Amino acid sequence: MYSLRRTVSVRFSLTICAALLVIALWAFLGARRVLQESLDRNIAAEAHLQTAVISSRLPIAIQPEHEDWSSFVREVNRFVVVRNAEGVIVQTNTPLAADLPLDRASFERARRGGTAWAGQRWRNGRIRSFYLAVPAGGRPANDVLQVAASLQPLADASREVLFLMLGTVLLGVVATVIGANWLSATTVAPVLEITEQARSIQPSGRQRITAYADMEEFAGLVEVLNDAFQRLERAYDAQRRMIADAGHDLRTPLTAMRGAVEVALRGERKPEEYRAVLASVLEDVDYLTSISESLALLARLETGELALERGERDVGSLVERATRKTRARDAERVFRCEAGTDDLSAPVDGELLSIAVNHLLDNTVKHTPPGTDVRVTLTGNADTVGIRVDDSGPGIPDDILPNLFEHFYRTDSARTRTGAAGLGLTVAAAIAHAHGGQILADRSPLGGLRITLTLPRQTPAD
């Protein structure tokens, strides 16, 4: 695991260091070029000045007070010599220039009336020389003026500029490291504070992250985290309620079974009485089995462990078959099944869809009085197939509609045992979502409840 703060600091510092080095190198090369051009201009100016002196039939100024080569270079650094046609030095401004080297090609070019530059080594160093023909009348014909300067001062100045640039880069890097550490610390600080607040939120708490919620860069992150905590809170509450409800629903039949068995064992009973007890126990066992099967199916659906066996099925036929079975079991209610179109095929898992439809129909049987009209309507279009179940029962309040598909939810507070233990609509909703569809609850035009289950005609893979 690496530190974001350290990574940002190092990368930022390295980037600025590289940029400073490039800038320093560019500045150094530019300064060196400027110094070189300045030296060339000064040498050329000295040469033209000396030619003007010679043209006036005046001698070259002698500087005998500088007998040391180093001090002469440091204070004057102009070696002026006049060479005859053979290149021999006939006049100089200092005895130190008596052995000034000659560049023959530049000398010949200057004799023909041109000018020339040359670089040579002299006295363990390099010099820069400018050759210029002496004007006629000032000296014999074909004499050449050579003005030279040591490049040592230029090298010293360039070295000084280089050290100055490197020092500037070093100071810049130090300042950048300090600034990068401060910048990365202030950048990461909101994340650390948000993390600290997130850690302090308890599973059953109602706290939310408030740090930097109004800052544009972190508002989205805080909103996403708070939404996640809200969903987790709802899931935690639902799980806690489900566990409590499951415990209640399991305890009731178990208590009834235990009581019935204890009563039966207190004395000798007639076979008919034992059969009645066993029938009651069997009813409770069926009830517990329905809870167990519903919970197992829900767990597999909600975790995605149950793979759907999709196939192109006629949804209308499945719904009509389920309606006939429910009508045969319950003669106290009027069931009607209507289809708005002939094409009701969709890629569904027939067994699971039948379970969902049975739960929808059982819900009307369990929560409506005898004589209730139940209308099942099938609809279809190019994209979806719909199953709508309406009843003329008493209906439920609007504030309860969003909770109908929660685990173990019942509208009655008495919590009477009714088959699927409040899991029927939850299972139907899970099956609908597993198919990529949706399920909604609303008021029915018949006066009771309307449940609408919608399925897509194409699988998500298409």
C-alpha positions as CSV (number, residue, x, y, z in Angstrom):
1,M,0.0,0.0,0.0
2,Y,1.4,3.4,-1.0
3,S,0.7,6.9,0.3
4,L,-1.2,9.2,-2.1
5,R,0.2,12.2,-0.2
6,R,3.8,11.0,-0.6
7,T,3.2,10.0,-4.3
8,V,1.8,13.4,-5.1
9,S,4.6,15.2,-3.3
10,V,7.3,13.2,-5.0
11,R,5.8,13.4,-8.5
12,F,5.1,17.1,-8.2
13,S,8.6,17.8,-6.9
14,L,10.2,15.7,-9.6
15,T,8.2,17.5,-12.3
16,I,9.1,21.0,-11.0
17,C,12.8,19.9,-10.6
18,A,12.9,18.7,-14.2
19,A,11.2,21.9,-15.4
20,L,13.7,24.0,-13.4
21,L,16.7,22.0,-14.8
22,V,15.4,22.5,-18.3
23,I,14.9,26.3,-17.7
24,A,18.3,26.6,-16.0
25,L,20.0,24.8,-18.9
26,W,18.3,27.0,-21.5
27,A,19.2,30.1,-19.5
28,F,22.8,29.0,-19.2
29,L,23.1,28.3,-22.9
30,G,21.5,31.6,-23.6
31,A,23.8,33.5,-21.2
32,R,26.8,31.8,-22.6
33,R,25.8,32.7,-26.2
34,V,25.2,36.3,-25.2
35,L,28.7,36.4,-23.5
36,Q,30.3,34.9,-26.6
37,E,28.6,37.4,-29.0
38,S,29.5,40.2,-26.7
39,L,33.2,39.1,-26.7
40,D,33.2,38.8,-30.5
41,R,31.7,42.3,-30.8
42,N,34.3,43.8,-28.5
43,I,37.2,42.0,-30.3
44,A,35.9,43.3,-33.7
45,A,35.5,46.8,-32.3
46,E,39.0,46.7,-30.9
47,A,40.3,45.6,-34.3
48,H,38.6,48.4,-36.2
49,L,39.8,50.9,-33.6
50,Q,43.3,49.8,-34.1
51,T,43.1,50.0,-37.8
52,A,41.9,53.5,-37.4
53,V,44.9,54.3,-35.2
54,I,47.3,52.7,-37.8
55,S,45.6,54.6,-40.6
56,S,46.4,57.8,-38.8
57,R,50.1,56.7,-38.8
58,L,50.0,56.4,-35.0
59,P,51.7,53.5,-33.2
60,I,49.7,50.8,-31.3
61,A,49.3,51.6,-27.7
62,I,51.8,49.6,-25.6
63,Q,50.8,48.3,-22.2
64,P,54.2,47.3,-20.6
65,E,52.8,47.5,-17.0
66,H,51.2,44.1,-17.3
67,E,54.0,41.6,-17.4
68,D,52.1,38.7,-15.9
69,W,49.9,36.9,-18.4
70,S,47.1,36.1,-15.8
71,S,46.8,39.7,-14.7
72,F,46.9,40.9,-18.3
73,V,44.1,38.5,-19.3
74,R,42.1,39.5,-16.2
75,E,42.4,43.3,-16.7
76,V,42.9,43.8,-20.4
77,N,42.5,40.6,-22.4
78,R,43.3,42.1,-25.8
79,F,46.3,40.9,-27.6
80,V,47.0,43.1,-30.7
81,V,49.7,42.3,-33.2
82,V,50.6,43.4,-36.7
83,R,51.9,40.7,-39.1
84,N,53.8,41.3,-42.3
85,A,53.2,39.4,-45.5
86,E,55.0,36.3,-44.2
87,G,53.0,36.3,-41.0
88,V,55.8,37.5,-38.8
89,I,54.8,39.7,-35.9
90,V,56.3,43.2,-36.5
91,Q,54.4,45.1,-33.8
92,T,52.4,44.3,-30.7
93,N,50.7,46.0,-27.8
94,T,52.4,43.8,-25.2
95,P,55.5,41.5,-25.1
96,L,53.2,38.8,-23.9
97,A,51.8,38.5,-27.4
98,A,55.2,37.7,-29.0
99,D,54.3,34.0,-29.5
100,L,50.7,34.5,-30.3
101,P,49.8,31.6,-32.6
102,L,48.8,32.2,-36.2
103,D,45.9,30.6,-38.1
104,R,47.3,30.5,-41.7
105,A,43.9,30.2,-43.4
106,S,42.4,33.2,-41.6
107,F,45.6,35.1,-42.2
108,E,45.5,34.5,-46.0
109,R,41.8,35.4,-46.1
110,A,42.5,38.7,-44.3
111,R,45.4,39.5,-46.8
112,R,43.0,39.2,-49.6
113,G,40.9,42.0,-48.1
114,G,38.4,40.0,-46.0
115,T,37.9,39.3,-42.3
116,A,38.2,36.0,-40.5
117,W,37.6,34.5,-37.1
118,A,39.7,31.6,-35.7
119,G,39.9,29.7,-32.4
120,Q,43.2,28.2,-31.2
121,R,44.9,26.8,-28.1
122,W,47.5,29.0,-26.5
123,R,49.3,28.8,-23.1
124,N,47.1,25.9,-21.8
125,G,43.9,27.7,-22.8
126,R,41.9,28.8,-25.8
127,I,41.8,32.1,-27.6
128,R,39.5,33.8,-30.1
129,S,41.3,35.8,-32.9
130,F,40.0,38.3,-35.4
131,Y,42.0,38.9,-38.6
132,L,41.7,42.2,-40.5
133,A,43.8,43.7,-43.3
134,V,45.7,46.9,-42.4
135,P,44.5,49.8,-44.5
136,A,47.0,50.9,-47.2
137,G,48.9,54.1,-46.2
138,G,49.2,53.2,-42.6
139,R,51.6,50.2,-43.1
140,P,53.2,48.4,-45.9
141,A,50.9,46.5,-48.2
142,N,49.7,43.1,-47.2
143,D,50.1,43.6,-43.5
144,V,47.4,42.0,-41.3
145,L,46.1,43.0,-37.9
146,Q,45.3,40.2,-35.5
147,V,43.3,40.9,-32.3
148,A,43.0,38.0,-29.9
149,A,41.4,37.4,-26.5
150,S,41.6,34.6,-24.1
151,L,38.4,32.6,-23.6
152,Q,39.3,31.9,-19.9
153,P,37.2,34.9,-18.6
154,L,34.3,33.7,-20.7
155,A,34.7,30.2,-19.2
156,D,34.9,31.6,-15.7
157,A,31.8,33.8,-16.3
158,S,29.9,30.8,-17.8
159,R,30.9,28.7,-14.8
160,E,29.7,31.3,-12.4
161,V,26.4,31.6,-14.3
162,L,26.1,27.8,-14.2
163,F,26.7,27.6,-10.5
164,L,24.2,30.4,-10.0
165,M,21.6,28.6,-12.1
166,L,22.2,25.3,-10.2
167,G,21.9,27.1,-6.9
168,T,18.6,28.6,-8.1
169,V,17.4,25.2,-9.1
170,L,18.4,23.7,-5.7
171,L,16.6,26.5,-3.8
172,G,13.6,26.0,-6.2
173,V,13.6,22.2,-5.5
174,V,13.7,22.8,-1.7
175,A,10.9,25.3,-1.9
176,T,9.0,22.9,-4.2
177,V,9.4,20.0,-1.8
178,I,8.1,22.1,1.1
179,G,5.2,23.5,-1.1
180,A,4.4,20.0,-2.4
181,N,4.2,18.5,1.0
182,W,1.9,21.4,2.1
183,L,-0.2,21.2,-1.0
184,S,-0.5,17.4,-0.8
185,A,-1.4,17.6,2.9
186,T,-4.1,20.2,2.3
187,T,-5.4,18.1,-0.7
188,V,-5.6,14.8,1.2
189,A,-6.8,16.4,4.4
190,P,-10.5,16.5,3.2
191,V,-10.3,12.8,2.2
192,L,-8.9,11.9,5.6
193,E,-11.6,13.9,7.4
194,I,-14.3,12.3,5.3
195,T,-12.8,8.9,6.0
196,E,-12.8,9.6,9.7
197,Q,-16.4,10.6,9.7
198,A,-17.3,7.6,7.7
199,R,-15.6,5.3,10.2
200,S,-17.5,6.8,13.1
201,I,-20.9,6.0,11.5
202,Q,-22.5,3.1,13.2
203,P,-24.5,0.5,11.3
204,S,-27.7,1.4,13.1
205,G,-27.0,5.1,13.4
206,R,-28.5,8.0,11.5
207,Q,-25.3,10.0,11.1
208,R,-24.2,11.4,7.8
209,I,-21.0,12.8,6.5
210,T,-21.0,16.6,6.7
211,A,-17.3,17.4,6.1
212,Y,-16.7,19.3,2.9
213,A,-20.2,18.6,1.7
214,D,-20.4,22.2,0.3
215,M,-17.1,22.0,-1.6
216,E,-17.6,21.5,-5.3
217,E,-14.8,18.9,-5.7
218,F,-15.9,16.7,-2.8
219,A,-19.7,17.3,-2.9
220,G,-20.2,14.4,-5.3
221,L,-18.1,12.0,-3.2
222,V,-19.9,13.0,0.0
223,E,-23.3,12.7,-1.7
224,V,-22.4,9.2,-3.0
225,L,-21.2,8.0,0.4
226,N,-24.3,9.4,2.2
227,D,-26.5,7.7,-0.4
228,A,-24.6,4.5,0.2
229,F,-25.0,4.8,4.0
230,Q,-28.7,5.5,3.5
231,R,-29.1,2.4,1.5
232,L,-27.1,0.4,4.0
233,E,-29.3,1.8,6.8
234,R,-32.4,0.8,5.0
235,A,-31.0,-2.6,4.3
236,Y,-29.9,-2.9,8.0
237,D,-33.4,-1.9,9.2
238,A,-35.0,-4.3,6.7
239,Q,-32.7,-7.1,7.8
240,R,-33.3,-6.4,11.5
241,R,-37.1,-6.2,10.9
242,M,-36.9,-9.4,8.8
243,I,-35.1,-11.3,11.5
244,A,-37.5,-10.1,14.1
245,D,-40.5,-10.9,11.9
246,A,-39.1,-14.3,11.0
247,G,-38.5,-15.1,14.6
248,H,-42.1,-14.1,15.4
249,D,-43.5,-16.1,12.5
250,L,-41.4,-19.1,13.3
251,R,-42.1,-19.0,17.0
252,T,-45.9,-18.9,16.6
253,P,-46.3,-22.3,14.7
254,L,-43.6,-23.9,16.8
255,T,-45.4,-22.8,20.0
256,A,-48.7,-24.1,18.6
257,M,-47.1,-27.4,17.6
258,R,-45.5,-27.9,21.0
259,G,-48.8,-27.1,22.8
260,A,-50.7,-29.5,20.6
261,V,-48.2,-32.3,21.1
262,E,-48.0,-31.7,24.9
263,V,-51.8,-31.8,25.2
264,A,-51.9,-35.0,23.2
265,L,-49.3,-36.6,25.4
266,R,-51.0,-35.9,28.7
267,G,-53.3,-38.9,28.5
268,E,-54.8,-41.5,26.3
269,R,-56.6,-40.1,23.3
270,K,-58.9,-41.5,20.7
271,P,-57.4,-42.1,17.3
272,E,-59.6,-39.3,15.9
273,E,-58.1,-36.9,18.5
274,Y,-54.5,-37.9,17.5
275,R,-55.4,-37.5,13.9
276,A,-56.7,-34.0,14.6
277,V,-53.5,-33.1,16.5
278,L,-51.3,-34.5,13.6
279,A,-53.4,-32.6,11.1
280,S,-52.8,-29.3,13.1
281,V,-49.1,-30.1,13.3
282,L,-49.0,-30.8,9.6
283,E,-50.6,-27.5,8.9
284,D,-48.0,-25.8,11.0
285,V,-45.2,-27.8,9.2
286,D,-46.6,-26.7,5.9
287,Y,-46.5,-23.1,7.1
288,L,-42.9,-23.4,8.3
289,T,-42.0,-25.1,5.0
290,S,-43.5,-22.2,3.0
291,I,-41.4,-19.8,5.1
292,S,-38.3,-21.8,4.6
293,E,-38.8,-22.2,0.8
294,S,-39.6,-18.5,0.4
295,L,-36.6,-17.4,2.3
296,A,-34.3,-19.8,0.4
297,L,-35.7,-18.6,-3.0
298,L,-35.4,-15.0,-1.9
299,A,-31.8,-15.5,-0.8
300,R,-30.8,-17.1,-4.1
301,L,-32.6,-14.5,-6.2
302,E,-31.3,-11.5,-4.3
303,T,-27.7,-12.8,-4.3
304,G,-27.9,-13.8,-8.0
305,E,-27.1,-17.4,-7.3
306,L,-30.2,-18.7,-9.1
307,A,-29.6,-18.8,-12.8
308,L,-32.8,-18.3,-14.8
309,E,-33.8,-21.0,-17.3
310,R,-35.1,-18.6,-19.9
311,G,-37.1,-19.7,-22.8
312,E,-39.6,-18.1,-25.2
313,R,-42.8,-18.7,-23.3
314,D,-46.4,-17.7,-23.8
315,V,-47.0,-15.5,-20.7
316,G,-50.7,-15.5,-21.4
317,S,-51.0,-19.3,-21.1
318,L,-49.0,-19.3,-17.9
319,V,-51.2,-16.7,-16.3
320,E,-54.5,-18.3,-17.5
321,R,-53.3,-21.7,-16.0
322,A,-52.5,-20.1,-12.7
323,T,-55.9,-18.2,-12.7
324,R,-57.8,-21.5,-13.3
325,K,-56.0,-23.2,-10.5
326,T,-56.8,-20.3,-8.1
327,R,-60.4,-20.2,-9.2
328,A,-60.7,-23.9,-8.5
329,R,-59.3,-23.5,-5.0
330,D,-61.4,-20.5,-4.1
331,A,-65.1,-20.4,-5.1
332,E,-65.8,-17.4,-2.9
333,R,-64.2,-14.8,-5.3
334,V,-64.8,-14.1,-9.0
335,F,-61.7,-14.4,-11.1
336,R,-61.5,-13.0,-14.7
337,C,-58.5,-13.2,-17.0
338,E,-58.4,-10.9,-20.0
339,A,-55.8,-10.5,-22.7
340,G,-55.3,-7.2,-24.6
341,T,-53.3,-8.8,-27.4
342,D,-52.6,-12.3,-28.8
343,D,-48.8,-11.9,-28.9
344,L,-47.7,-12.3,-25.2
345,S,-44.5,-14.3,-25.6
346,A,-41.3,-13.3,-23.7
347,P,-38.0,-14.9,-22.8
348,V,-38.8,-16.0,-19.2
349,D,-38.3,-18.7,-16.7
350,G,-41.7,-20.4,-16.8
351,E,-41.5,-22.0,-13.4
352,L,-40.4,-18.8,-11.6
353,L,-43.0,-16.7,-13.4
354,S,-45.7,-19.2,-12.4
355,I,-44.6,-18.8,-8.8
356,A,-44.7,-15.0,-9.0
357,V,-48.3,-15.1,-10.6
358,N,-49.5,-17.5,-7.9
359,H,-48.2,-15.2,-5.2
360,L,-50.0,-12.3,-6.8
361,L,-53.3,-14.2,-6.9
362,D,-52.8,-15.7,-3.4
363,N,-52.3,-12.1,-2.1
364,T,-55.9,-11.2,-3.3
365,V,-57.3,-14.4,-1.7
366,K,-55.7,-13.7,1.7
367,H,-56.4,-10.0,2.0
368,T,-59.9,-9.5,0.4
369,P,-63.3,-10.6,1.7
370,P,-65.4,-13.3,0.0
371,G,-67.3,-12.1,-3.1
372,T,-64.4,-9.9,-4.2
373,D,-63.9,-9.5,-8.0
374,V,-60.4,-10.2,-9.2
375,R,-59.5,-9.1,-12.7
376,V,-56.2,-10.3,-14.3
377,T,-55.3,-8.3,-17.4
378,L,-52.5,-9.1,-19.9
379,T,-51.0,-6.4,-22.0
380,G,-48.2,-6.2,-24.5
381,N,-46.2,-4.0,-26.8
382,A,-43.0,-4.1,-28.8
383,D,-40.8,-4.0,-25.7
384,T,-42.7,-5.4,-22.7
385,V,-45.4,-7.8,-21.5
386,G,-47.5,-6.7,-18.5
387,I,-49.5,-8.7,-15.9
388,R,-52.0,-6.6,-14.0
389,V,-54.0,-7.9,-11.1
390,D,-56.9,-5.7,-9.8
391,D,-59.4,-6.5,-7.0
392,S,-62.4,-4.8,-5.6
393,G,-61.4,-5.3,-2.0
394,P,-61.1,-2.7,0.6
395,G,-57.6,-1.6,-0.6
396,I,-54.8,-0.2,1.5
397,P,-53.7,3.4,2.4
398,D,-51.4,5.2,0.0
399,D,-48.6,5.5,2.6
400,I,-48.4,1.7,2.8
401,L,-48.1,1.0,-0.9
402,P,-44.3,1.5,-1.1
403,N,-43.8,-1.1,1.7
404,L,-45.8,-3.9,0.2
405,F,-42.8,-5.6,-1.4
406,E,-40.6,-5.6,1.8
407,H,-39.8,-8.8,3.7
408,F,-42.6,-10.0,6.0
409,Y,-44.6,-6.8,5.5
410,R,-48.3,-7.0,6.4
411,T,-50.9,-4.3,6.5
412,D,-52.6,-5.8,9.6
413,S,-51.1,-5.5,13.0
414,A,-52.5,-8.7,14.3
415,R,-50.0,-10.7,12.2
416,T,-52.3,-13.6,11.5
417,R,-50.8,-16.6,9.7
418,T,-51.7,-16.5,6.0
419,G,-49.7,-19.0,4.0
420,A,-46.5,-17.3,2.8
421,A,-45.9,-15.3,6.0
422,G,-45.8,-11.9,4.3
423,L,-43.2,-13.0,1.7
424,G,-45.5,-13.5,-1.3
425,L,-45.2,-10.1,-2.9
426,T,-41.5,-9.9,-1.9
427,V,-40.9,-13.1,-3.8
428,A,-42.9,-11.8,-6.8
429,A,-40.9,-8.6,-6.8
430,A,-37.6,-10.5,-6.6
431,I,-38.6,-12.7,-9.6
432,A,-39.6,-9.7,-11.6
433,H,-36.3,-7.9,-10.9
434,A,-34.4,-11.1,-11.8
435,H,-36.0,-11.0,-15.2
436,G,-35.0,-7.3,-15.6
437,G,-38.6,-6.2,-15.1
438,Q,-40.4,-4.2,-12.4
439,I,-43.4,-4.5,-10.1
440,L,-45.6,-1.7,-8.8
441,A,-48.5,-1.3,-6.4
442,D,-51.3,1.3,-6.8
443,R,-55.0,1.9,-6.3
444,S,-57.3,-0.1,-8.5
445,P,-60.2,1.4,-10.5
446,L,-62.2,-1.5,-9.0
447,G,-61.6,0.1,-5.6
448,G,-59.0,-2.2,-4.1
449,L,-55.4,-2.9,-4.9
450,R,-53.7,-3.1,-8.3
451,I,-50.4,-4.9,-8.7
452,T,-48.6,-4.5,-12.1
453,L,-45.7,-6.8,-13.1
454,T,-43.9,-5.8,-16.3
455,L,-41.4,-8.1,-18.1
456,P,-39.1,-7.2,-21.0
457,R,-39.4,-9.0,-24.3
458,Q,-35.6,-9.1,-24.7
459,T,-33.0,-10.4,-22.3
460,P,-30.3,-8.0,-21.1
461,A,-27.7,-9.8,-23.2
462,D,-29.6,-8.8,-26.4
